[in-house]
Amino acid sequence: MKNPYLYGYLPLITIILFSFSFSMFAISESLQLLHAIGVYNGMREFLSDLELRFVLLIVFALLFFMLFSALKLIGETVHELGMLFFSKDKEGQTIHVARGGYVIFFFGAFASIIGFQSLPILVIVFLITVFCYFIYNVYKMSQYMSIAGVIGLIFFEIITWSVLFALIVYAIVKLYNGILAGLPFA
């Protein structure tokens, strides 16, 4: 098939599958936490076990859906900004060439369903999927770019993502330290 919209549905399905697998893990961990702090029995007075799991699934699936959607939006923006700086493509062919990489995320999302009971497996599957997509994307883009452009694109994306994650970690650490400093027993 030569339809340019053939892979258009894959990002949505991928985000839903990754959200579902991470939510299933979060449900089991949150139920253990609710048991440990003694809130579970009180919640069972209002909701059955199935209803509680369903409510937690909706909440966690929505949170992870928003997280993965934001990561996709940021990733595409960073990539297209890098292509603006380093690509000589004037017709926009490189954007359509990279869409085949959505299949990599699709299979990675299916693999994450298998390992939803373990956080290390989920994170490893997600990181391997992102790495394979990155390699595929760079390979496909290299056909339309010079060697210097490919190297520039790789460094631009790595530096941008590193700065973004460093800022997030910094904000979380500052928030954590601020909360600890505000506690009366500290």
C-alpha positions as CSV (number, residue, x, y, z in Angstrom):
1,M,0.0,0.0,0.0
2,K,1.2,3.5,-0.8
3,N,-1.3,5.4,1.3
4,P,0.6,8.1,3.2
5,Y,-1.7,7.8,6.2
6,L,-1.1,4.1,6.6
7,Y,0.8,4.5,9.9
8,G,-1.3,7.4,11.2
9,Y,-3.1,5.4,13.8
10,L,0.0,3.7,15.3
11,P,1.1,6.5,17.6
12,L,-2.3,6.6,19.3
13,I,-2.4,2.8,19.8
14,T,1.2,2.8,21.0
15,I,0.5,5.5,23.6
16,I,-2.6,3.6,24.7
17,L,-0.7,0.3,25.1
18,F,2.2,1.9,26.9
19,S,-0.2,3.8,29.2
20,F,-2.1,0.6,29.9
21,S,1.0,-1.5,30.7
22,F,2.5,1.2,33.0
23,S,-1.0,1.7,34.7
24,M,-1.3,-2.0,35.4
25,F,2.0,-1.9,37.2
26,A,1.0,1.3,39.1
27,I,-2.3,-0.3,40.2
28,S,-0.5,-3.2,41.8
29,E,2.0,-1.0,43.5
30,S,-0.7,1.5,44.7
31,L,-2.9,-1.3,46.1
32,Q,0.2,-2.6,48.1
33,L,0.7,1.0,49.4
34,L,-2.9,1.3,50.3
35,H,-2.7,-1.9,52.3
36,A,0.5,-0.8,54.0
37,I,-0.8,2.5,55.2
38,G,-4.2,1.0,56.2
39,V,-6.4,2.9,53.9
40,Y,-7.5,-0.1,51.7
41,N,-10.1,-1.4,54.1
42,G,-11.7,2.0,54.5
43,M,-11.9,2.4,50.7
44,R,-13.4,-1.1,50.4
45,E,-16.4,0.2,52.5
46,F,-17.3,2.5,49.5
47,L,-16.0,0.5,46.5
48,S,-15.6,-3.2,45.8
49,D,-12.2,-4.5,44.9
50,L,-13.1,-4.5,41.2
51,E,-14.4,-1.0,41.3
52,L,-11.3,0.3,43.1
53,R,-9.1,-1.4,40.5
54,F,-11.1,0.1,37.7
55,V,-11.0,3.6,39.2
56,L,-7.3,3.3,39.7
57,L,-6.9,2.1,36.1
58,I,-8.7,5.1,34.8
59,V,-6.7,7.5,36.9
60,F,-3.3,6.0,36.1
61,A,-4.1,5.3,32.4
62,L,-5.1,9.0,32.0
63,L,-1.9,10.2,33.8
64,F,0.4,7.9,31.7
65,F,-1.5,8.8,28.5
66,M,-0.8,12.5,29.2
67,L,2.8,11.8,30.0
68,F,3.5,9.7,26.9
69,S,1.5,12.2,24.7
70,A,3.6,15.0,26.0
71,L,6.8,13.0,25.4
72,K,5.7,12.4,21.8
73,L,4.9,16.0,21.2
74,I,8.2,17.2,22.7
75,G,10.1,14.5,20.8
76,E,8.6,15.4,17.4
77,T,9.2,19.1,18.1
78,V,12.8,18.5,19.0
79,H,13.3,16.3,16.0
80,E,11.7,18.7,13.6
81,L,13.7,21.6,15.0
82,G,16.9,19.6,14.6
83,M,15.8,18.9,11.0
84,L,15.3,22.6,10.5
85,F,18.8,23.3,11.6
86,F,20.7,20.4,9.9
87,S,18.7,19.1,7.0
88,K,18.9,20.4,3.4
89,D,15.5,18.8,2.5
90,K,13.3,21.5,0.9
91,E,10.3,19.3,0.0
92,G,9.7,17.7,3.4
93,Q,10.4,14.1,2.3
94,T,12.3,13.3,5.5
95,I,9.1,13.7,7.6
96,H,7.3,11.0,5.6
97,V,10.3,8.7,5.6
98,A,10.5,8.5,9.4
99,R,6.9,7.5,9.8
100,G,7.8,3.8,9.2
101,G,9.5,3.9,12.6
102,Y,6.1,4.1,14.3
103,V,6.0,0.3,13.8
104,I,9.0,0.0,16.2
105,F,7.1,1.8,18.9
106,F,4.0,-0.3,18.2
107,F,5.9,-3.6,18.8
108,G,7.7,-2.1,21.8
109,A,4.3,-1.2,23.3
110,F,3.1,-4.8,22.7
111,A,6.3,-6.1,24.5
112,S,5.6,-3.8,27.4
113,I,2.2,-5.5,27.9
114,I,4.1,-8.8,28.5
115,G,6.2,-7.2,31.3
116,F,3.7,-5.1,33.1
117,Q,4.4,-6.7,36.5
118,S,8.0,-5.5,36.7
119,L,9.1,-1.8,36.5
120,P,12.6,-2.6,35.4
121,I,11.2,-4.7,32.4
122,L,8.8,-1.8,31.5
123,V,11.5,0.8,31.6
124,I,14.0,-1.4,29.7
125,V,11.4,-2.2,27.0
126,F,10.6,1.5,26.7
127,L,14.2,2.6,26.5
128,I,15.2,-0.1,24.0
129,T,12.2,0.9,21.9
130,V,13.2,4.6,22.0
131,F,16.8,3.7,21.2
132,C,15.8,1.5,18.2
133,Y,13.5,4.2,16.9
134,F,16.3,6.7,17.2
135,I,18.7,4.5,15.3
136,Y,16.1,3.8,12.6
137,N,15.3,7.5,12.3
138,V,18.9,8.6,12.1
139,Y,19.5,5.9,9.4
140,K,16.5,7.0,7.4
141,M,17.4,10.7,7.7
142,S,21.1,10.1,6.7
143,Q,19.9,9.5,3.2
144,Y,18.8,13.1,2.9
145,M,21.6,14.7,5.0
146,S,25.3,15.2,5.0
147,I,27.6,13.5,7.5
148,A,28.0,16.8,9.4
149,G,24.2,17.2,9.4
150,V,23.6,13.7,10.8
151,I,26.2,14.3,13.5
152,G,24.7,17.7,14.3
153,L,21.2,16.2,14.5
154,I,22.3,13.5,16.8
155,F,24.1,15.9,19.2
156,F,21.3,18.4,19.0
157,E,18.7,15.8,20.1
158,I,20.9,14.2,22.8
159,I,21.8,17.6,24.3
160,T,18.2,18.9,24.2
161,W,16.8,15.7,25.9
162,S,19.7,15.8,28.4
163,V,19.0,19.4,29.3
164,L,15.3,18.7,29.6
165,F,15.7,15.7,31.9
166,A,18.3,17.6,34.0
167,L,15.9,20.4,34.5
168,I,13.1,18.0,35.5
169,V,15.4,16.2,38.0
170,Y,16.6,19.6,39.4
171,A,13.0,20.8,39.8
172,I,12.0,17.5,41.6
173,V,15.0,17.6,43.9
174,K,14.3,21.3,44.8
175,L,10.7,20.5,45.4
176,Y,11.6,17.5,47.6
177,N,14.1,19.5,49.6
178,G,11.6,22.4,50.0
179,I,9.0,20.0,51.3
180,L,11.4,18.4,53.7
181,A,12.6,21.8,55.0
182,G,9.0,22.8,55.6
183,L,8.2,19.8,57.8
184,P,8.1,20.5,61.5
185,F,10.2,17.5,62.6
186,A,13.0,18.3,60.2
